[in-house]
Amino acid sequence: MKAVILVGGEGTRLRPLTYSTPKPMVPILNRPFLEHMLGYMKNHRIDDVILALCYLPDHIRDYFGDGGDFGVKLTYVIESSPLGTAGAVKNIAQHLDETFFVFNGDVFTDMNLSEMLETHRRKSAKATIALTPVDDPSMYGVVETEADGRVKCFVEKPRREEATTNMINAGTYILEPSLLKYIPPNENYMFERGLFPLLLERGEPFYGFSSQAYWIDIGTPEKYMKINNDLLTGKISTDFPGSMYKKNIWAEEGHKIHPKADIDGPVVIGRDCFIEPHARIVGPSVIGPHCYISAGSLVEKSIVWHNVAIGKDAKVRQCIIADGVNIGEGCDIAEGCIIGKRVLLEDKTILAPDTKVMPGDDISAS
């Protein structure tokens, strides 16, 4: 079965994390987000995947190669300029000669794709759109359907009291190749505002697939933190990397955790990490590979990427720390801070809540 993943651009809402890391490579439990997606798709016999890329494509291609190590076949198509969601699919039409899935590249879900495909075929649909419920539909475009599931209309950001449904576009579609004729070539063209309304006008068999499964768009720091926490706390089933070091603590090979380190799970610790005595880690937290957590330091409810050094008596609370960051002794990093790649925080630096530090900056205590 074939699928297209729309990788998209930088993901500005996740800056400074995505300034030099494409969104599919942002780590979830120490594995790239795209790796989780491919595993999920493979479980539903989707093993021929085309990546529509635009931003920093070499980062993705260098890691995943032809996909063989991940049990899938990968094809890369790079856009010279953004073509929109539908335009990106039109750009790879030569690869799409059978029923295919389309996925937004920043959505994490465990909905039943096999059931969605069976519904698509049973209804002889030309297009099927996955729908998911939300508490407040006024923030989204809602999708109204008939009793048999046929899509009736799209309503963009209705008032909460006026919304007739709380079902929104979940960013997963099944399409027949015959629909590609409706998408203009070499144009920025969207599913939501272009192709889907056109299909309704032309009376094409277009159905919704409603799902109560877990669903989240990881495109903000808050949602990125939430997906890691939800996996750590068991709200979504997953395989944890490494082996169980202690109850609710998973550690990969090569770690050196001092017996007097204080770790309160759930916590995932990457390979070759060094954790000194009296360092404290409070979950839910993720510590990436090759990190050094010094004596007396505190890492609380945080996501720490690769090759991060946290100095003696430093405090990191509810933060996201990207690759190669060096946090000096006695630093105090407040809640909601996001620190980009290769940042140097000098000793005793204090960062106020929700501070964002761009990659490569050097921040002194003064």
C-alpha positions as CSV (number, residue, x, y, z in Angstrom):
1,M,0.0,0.0,0.0
2,K,1.3,3.5,-0.9
3,A,1.2,6.6,1.1
4,V,2.3,10.2,0.8
5,I,3.6,12.1,3.8
6,L,3.4,15.9,3.5
7,V,6.5,17.1,5.5
8,G,5.9,20.8,4.9
9,G,8.1,23.7,6.0
10,E,10.1,24.8,9.0
11,G,7.3,24.7,11.5
12,T,7.7,28.2,12.9
13,R,5.6,27.5,16.0
14,L,8.2,25.0,17.1
15,R,11.1,27.4,16.8
16,P,13.9,27.5,17.9
17,L,13.7,23.7,17.9
18,T,13.1,23.5,14.1
19,Y,15.4,26.2,13.1
20,S,18.0,23.6,12.1
21,T,16.0,20.4,12.6
22,P,13.2,19.6,10.2
23,K,9.9,18.8,12.1
24,P,9.9,15.0,11.1
25,M,13.3,14.7,12.9
26,V,12.2,16.2,16.2
27,P,12.7,13.3,18.7
28,I,9.8,11.6,20.4
29,L,11.2,9.3,23.2
30,N,14.6,9.7,21.6
31,R,13.5,8.6,18.1
32,P,12.6,10.9,15.2
33,F,8.9,11.6,14.9
34,L,8.9,10.3,11.4
35,E,10.3,7.0,12.6
36,H,7.2,6.6,14.9
37,M,5.0,7.4,11.9
38,L,6.6,4.8,9.7
39,G,6.3,2.1,12.3
40,Y,2.6,3.0,12.7
41,M,2.0,2.9,9.0
42,K,3.9,-0.4,8.6
43,N,1.6,-2.0,11.2
44,H,-1.2,-1.3,8.7
45,R,0.7,-2.7,5.7
46,I,1.6,0.6,4.3
47,D,5.2,0.0,3.2
48,D,5.7,2.2,0.1
49,V,6.0,5.8,1.3
50,I,6.7,9.0,-0.7
51,L,8.0,11.9,1.3
52,A,7.1,15.4,-0.1
53,L,9.9,17.5,1.2
54,C,10.8,21.2,1.2
55,Y,12.7,22.2,4.4
56,L,16.2,20.7,5.1
57,P,15.5,17.4,3.1
58,D,19.1,16.1,3.5
59,H,18.6,15.7,7.3
60,I,15.8,13.3,6.6
61,R,17.3,11.5,3.7
62,D,20.7,10.9,5.5
63,Y,18.9,9.3,8.5
64,F,16.3,7.1,6.7
65,G,18.1,6.3,3.4
66,D,15.9,4.1,1.2
67,G,13.9,3.0,4.2
68,G,15.1,-0.6,4.2
69,D,16.3,-0.4,7.8
70,F,12.8,0.6,8.8
71,G,10.9,-2.0,6.8
72,V,9.5,0.4,4.2
73,K,10.5,1.7,0.8
74,L,11.1,5.5,0.8
75,T,10.9,7.8,-2.2
76,Y,12.0,11.5,-1.8
77,V,10.5,14.3,-3.8
78,I,11.8,17.8,-3.1
79,E,9.8,20.9,-3.8
80,S,11.7,23.9,-5.0
81,S,9.0,26.1,-3.5
82,P,6.0,25.2,-1.3
83,L,3.1,23.8,-3.3
84,G,0.5,23.4,-0.6
85,T,-1.1,20.2,0.6
86,A,-2.8,19.2,-2.6
87,G,-0.2,20.7,-4.9
88,A,2.5,18.6,-3.2
89,V,0.5,15.4,-4.1
90,K,0.0,16.6,-7.7
91,N,3.8,17.1,-7.9
92,I,4.3,13.3,-7.3
93,A,1.4,12.1,-9.5
94,Q,3.7,9.9,-11.5
95,H,4.2,7.7,-8.4
96,L,0.5,7.4,-7.7
97,D,-1.2,4.8,-9.8
98,E,-3.3,3.1,-7.1
99,T,-5.4,3.9,-4.0
100,F,-3.1,5.8,-1.6
101,F,-3.1,7.4,1.8
102,V,-2.0,11.0,2.5
103,F,-0.7,12.1,5.9
104,N,0.0,15.5,7.3
105,G,3.6,15.2,8.6
106,D,3.0,16.7,12.1
107,V,0.0,14.6,13.3
108,F,0.5,11.7,15.8
109,T,-2.4,9.2,16.0
110,D,-3.2,5.6,16.6
111,M,-6.5,5.5,14.6
112,N,-7.2,2.2,12.7
113,L,-6.0,2.8,9.2
114,S,-6.9,-0.7,8.1
115,E,-10.5,0.0,9.1
116,M,-10.4,3.3,7.4
117,L,-9.3,1.6,4.1
118,E,-12.0,-1.1,4.4
119,T,-14.6,1.7,4.8
120,H,-13.3,3.6,1.8
121,R,-13.5,0.4,-0.4
122,R,-16.9,-0.7,1.0
123,K,-18.5,2.7,0.1
124,S,-16.7,2.8,-3.3
125,A,-15.4,6.2,-2.2
126,K,-13.1,8.4,-4.4
127,A,-12.0,10.2,-1.3
128,T,-12.2,9.5,2.5
129,I,-11.2,12.0,5.2
130,A,-10.4,11.0,8.8
131,L,-12.3,13.0,11.4
132,T,-11.6,13.4,15.0
133,P,-13.5,15.2,17.8
134,V,-12.3,18.2,19.6
135,D,-13.6,20.1,22.7
136,D,-13.7,23.5,21.0
137,P,-14.5,23.3,17.2
138,S,-14.4,27.1,16.9
139,M,-10.6,26.8,16.5
140,Y,-10.8,24.5,13.5
141,G,-12.5,23.8,10.3
142,V,-15.3,21.3,11.1
143,V,-16.6,18.7,8.7
144,E,-20.3,18.0,8.5
145,T,-21.5,14.6,7.2
146,E,-24.7,12.9,6.3
147,A,-26.1,9.9,8.3
148,D,-24.2,7.5,6.0
149,G,-20.9,9.3,6.4
150,R,-20.9,11.2,3.1
151,V,-19.3,14.6,3.5
152,K,-21.9,17.4,3.3
153,C,-19.8,20.6,3.9
154,F,-16.8,22.2,5.5
155,V,-17.4,25.1,7.9
156,E,-14.3,27.1,8.8
157,K,-14.0,28.1,12.5
158,P,-17.7,28.3,13.4
159,R,-18.8,30.0,16.6
160,R,-18.8,27.4,19.4
161,E,-22.6,27.8,20.0
162,E,-23.3,27.6,16.3
163,A,-21.2,24.5,15.5
164,T,-23.3,21.5,14.4
165,T,-20.5,19.0,15.0
166,N,-17.2,18.8,16.8
167,M,-15.6,16.6,14.2
168,I,-12.6,18.2,12.5
169,N,-10.2,17.2,9.7
170,A,-7.7,14.8,11.3
171,G,-5.0,15.3,8.5
172,T,-5.3,11.7,7.1
173,Y,-6.9,11.0,3.7
174,I,-7.4,8.1,1.3
175,L,-7.6,9.2,-2.4
176,E,-8.1,7.5,-5.7
177,P,-5.6,8.5,-8.5
178,S,-8.5,9.7,-10.7
179,L,-8.9,12.7,-8.4
180,L,-5.5,14.1,-9.3
181,K,-6.9,15.5,-12.5
182,Y,-8.7,18.1,-10.4
183,I,-5.5,19.5,-9.0
184,P,-3.7,22.2,-11.1
185,P,0.0,21.5,-11.8
186,N,2.8,23.6,-10.4
187,E,0.5,25.7,-8.2
188,N,0.2,26.2,-4.5
189,Y,-3.1,24.4,-4.0
190,M,-4.7,23.1,-0.8
191,F,-7.0,20.2,0.0
192,E,-9.1,22.1,2.5
193,R,-9.8,25.2,0.4
194,G,-9.4,23.8,-3.1
195,L,-9.8,20.1,-3.9
196,F,-12.3,19.1,-1.2
197,P,-14.9,21.8,-1.9
198,L,-14.5,21.0,-5.6
199,L,-15.2,17.3,-5.0
200,L,-18.4,18.3,-3.2
201,E,-19.4,20.6,-6.1
202,R,-18.9,17.7,-8.6
203,G,-20.7,15.2,-6.5
204,E,-17.8,12.8,-6.2
205,P,-18.3,10.0,-3.6
206,F,-16.5,11.7,-0.6
207,Y,-16.9,10.2,2.9
208,G,-15.8,10.9,6.4
209,F,-14.2,8.3,8.7
210,S,-14.9,9.2,12.3
211,S,-12.5,8.0,14.9
212,Q,-12.2,8.4,18.7
213,A,-8.6,7.3,18.6
214,Y,-5.7,9.3,20.1
215,W,-4.9,12.3,17.9
216,I,-2.5,15.3,18.4
217,D,-0.9,17.9,16.1
218,I,2.7,18.2,17.5
219,G,3.2,21.6,15.9
220,T,3.5,23.7,19.1
221,P,5.9,23.3,22.0
222,E,3.0,22.5,24.3
223,K,1.7,19.7,22.1
224,Y,5.2,18.4,21.5
225,M,5.7,18.1,25.3
226,K,2.3,16.5,25.6
227,I,2.9,13.7,23.1
228,N,6.1,12.8,25.0
229,N,4.3,12.9,28.3
230,D,1.3,10.9,27.0
231,L,3.6,8.1,25.7
232,L,5.6,8.1,29.0
233,T,2.5,7.9,31.1
234,G,0.8,5.1,29.0
235,K,-2.0,7.1,27.4
236,I,-0.8,5.7,24.1
237,S,0.7,2.2,23.8
238,T,4.4,2.2,22.6
239,D,7.6,0.3,22.9
240,F,10.1,2.1,25.1
241,P,13.7,2.2,23.9
242,G,16.3,0.2,25.9
243,S,15.4,-1.9,28.9
244,M,13.8,-1.3,32.3
245,Y,16.5,0.0,34.7
246,K,14.0,0.4,37.5
247,K,10.3,0.7,37.8
248,N,9.1,3.3,35.2
249,I,12.7,4.0,34.2
250,W,14.0,2.8,30.8
251,A,17.7,3.1,29.9
252,E,19.5,2.3,26.7
253,E,22.9,0.6,26.5
254,G,26.1,2.2,27.7
255,H,24.5,4.3,30.4
256,K,26.4,5.0,33.6
257,I,23.9,5.9,36.3
258,H,25.4,6.4,39.8
259,P,23.5,4.5,42.5
260,K,23.0,7.7,44.4
261,A,21.3,9.5,41.5
262,D,17.7,10.1,42.3
263,I,15.4,9.2,39.4
264,D,11.6,9.3,39.7
265,G,9.9,7.9,36.6
266,P,8.5,7.7,34.1
267,V,11.8,8.6,32.5
268,V,13.6,7.4,29.4
269,I,17.4,7.7,29.3
270,G,19.3,7.4,26.1
271,R,22.4,5.4,25.4
272,D,25.8,6.4,26.8
273,C,24.4,8.8,29.3
274,F,26.3,9.7,32.4
275,I,24.4,10.7,35.5
276,E,26.3,11.7,38.6
277,P,25.5,11.1,42.3
278,H,22.8,13.3,43.8
279,A,21.6,14.4,40.3
280,R,17.8,14.3,40.4
281,I,15.5,13.5,37.4
282,V,11.7,13.8,37.8
283,G,9.4,12.4,35.3
284,P,7.8,12.5,32.9
285,S,11.1,13.3,31.3
286,V,13.3,12.2,28.4
287,I,17.1,12.3,28.5
288,G,18.7,11.9,25.0
289,P,21.8,9.9,24.2
290,H,25.3,11.1,25.3
291,C,24.0,13.5,27.9
292,Y,25.9,14.4,31.1
293,I,23.8,15.2,34.1
294,S,26.1,16.6,36.9
295,A,25.9,16.2,40.6
296,G,23.2,18.2,42.4
297,S,21.4,19.1,39.2
298,L,17.7,18.9,38.7
299,V,15.9,17.9,35.5
300,E,12.1,18.0,36.1
301,K,9.4,17.2,33.6
302,S,11.6,18.1,30.6
303,I,12.7,16.9,27.2
304,V,16.4,16.9,26.7
305,W,17.8,16.0,23.3
306,H,21.2,14.6,22.4
307,N,24.7,15.5,23.7
308,V,23.5,17.9,26.4
309,A,25.6,18.8,29.4
310,I,23.9,20.0,32.5
311,G,26.3,21.5,35.1
312,K,26.5,21.0,38.8
313,D,23.5,22.3,40.8
314,A,21.8,23.5,37.6
315,K,18.0,23.4,37.5
316,V,15.9,22.6,34.4
317,R,12.1,22.6,34.9
318,Q,9.4,21.8,32.3
319,C,11.8,22.8,29.4
320,I,12.8,21.5,26.0
321,I,16.6,21.5,25.4
322,A,17.9,20.8,21.9
323,D,21.1,19.0,20.8
324,G,24.5,20.1,22.0
325,V,23.4,22.5,24.6
326,N,25.8,23.3,27.5
327,I,24.1,24.5,30.7
328,G,26.7,25.8,33.2
329,E,26.9,25.3,36.9
330,G,24.2,26.8,39.0
331,C,22.0,27.8,36.1
332,D,18.2,28.1,36.7
333,I,16.0,27.4,33.6
334,A,12.4,28.3,34.4
335,E,9.2,26.6,33.1
336,G,8.4,26.8,29.4
337,C,11.9,27.6,28.2
338,I,13.0,26.3,24.8
339,I,16.7,26.3,24.1
340,G,17.9,25.7,20.5
341,K,20.9,23.6,19.3
342,R,24.4,24.3,20.5
343,V,23.5,27.0,23.0
344,L,26.0,27.8,25.7
345,L,24.6,29.1,29.0
346,E,27.4,30.4,31.3
347,D,27.5,29.5,35.0
348,K,24.7,30.9,37.1
349,T,22.6,32.1,34.2
350,I,18.9,32.5,35.0
351,L,16.3,32.3,32.3
352,A,12.8,33.6,32.9
353,P,9.7,31.4,32.1
354,D,8.9,30.8,28.5
355,T,12.3,32.2,27.2
356,K,13.3,31.0,23.7
357,V,17.0,30.9,22.9
358,M,18.0,30.5,19.3
359,P,20.6,27.9,18.1
360,G,24.2,28.9,18.7
361,D,23.7,31.7,21.1
362,D,26.0,32.2,24.1
363,I,24.1,33.5,27.1
364,S,26.0,35.0,30.1
365,A,24.7,35.4,33.6
366,S,24.8,39.1,33.3
